[in-house]
Amino acid sequence: MEQTWRWYGPNDPVTLADIKQAGATGIVTALQMGGAAGEVWTKAAVVERKALIEAAGLTWSVVESIPVHEEIKWGGPNREQYIENYKISIRNCAAAGIDTFCYNFMPVLDWSRTSLDYVCEDGGEALQFDAEAYAAFDLFCLKRPDAEAAYTTQELAAAKKRFESMSGDDMKGVTENLLKGLPGTTSNAYSLEDFQAALDVYKSMPASQLRDNLAHFLTAIVPVAEELGVRMAIHPDDPPIGLFGLPRVVSTEEDCAFLLNCVDTKANGLTLCTGSYGSRADNDVPQMASRFADRIHFVHLRNVIRSPNGSFVESNHLEGDVDMYSVMLHLLKEQKRRRDAGVPELECRLPMRPDHGHKLLQDLKDPRTNPGYPAIGRLRGLAELRGLMMGIQRSDALK
């Protein structure tokens, strides 16, 4: 498996030189292009970024992500133009030799957390999703219309109790964290008014309609990817549960089965994010790794500790509720299967990256760190995962 690292570009406090010292060989990155989803990634911009990465002795392994414009998701009047722009961006990346594209289809928000600095037992800081704090914000701060219907009587009572116990600064912190947006970069947060307006676009949309819109997107994009010999790898919803009344369509094993069958070709594949899928108790992540092995094109490896009420905190990579050994074993078996079958080396390549990481040591003192992407916590994660991978490869498990 190719060891890669998420890099946020020239302004990332974790430099390409740092990444090379960490032992990764591949870079996972995106162009900002002014921050506007729907813009075409120009050939010149792609080539410039690739040259910067290669000058550091690394390879641009995965694009994460060309943002999918909201009009594509909700079916707006300009969606066909935005889809055409997406095709051009893929072509321009493919022309530069980049072959794997991670993207997501989450409406309005990218990954959502209530805390970016949950203090762990060892003093490190992790990302956390606190279901009660989220509900308190939804019900009593955002005051989303009809929000009460989304909660049980017990959840409503717990949210009210939590809200009444929170200080103004507590709620301000939860608000800022939930509204950061994070659509592939650390973007500016929404205001409450802007956020509610964005939610209102999807107010009457059932999940079935969002699923149809995803199918429309895939039907248009995947043939281009197949023509170019590149791979699309959709990232799951994070967390894979209903948030703010928004429809979610990449949250479960059956969601994966639907979207893969929608355009049934190897070019249409998955990003297996063990932390995202694993934060939902009814997802058996090792089973998913086995069932969809031949359609997994990119892997995010992280772990979570779940609570019964739907909360979770991101744990160290080899700890938590996801059986990382079993996941890694299935992935290495799949890579071996591809090689034994004489599959071209390009298709055997399976990039993985340590996803997220705790703030540790000097990173605790650096305010510039992108949430979830400090240097030292990911360095620890990559080292642990590398050791797990080598242990499996040296054992009899792959025979």
Summary of the structure (lengths in Angstrom):
residues: 399
radius of gyration: 20.3
end to end distance: 17.2
largest distance: 61.9
contacts: 1317
relative contact order: 0.13
helix: 47%
strand: 16%
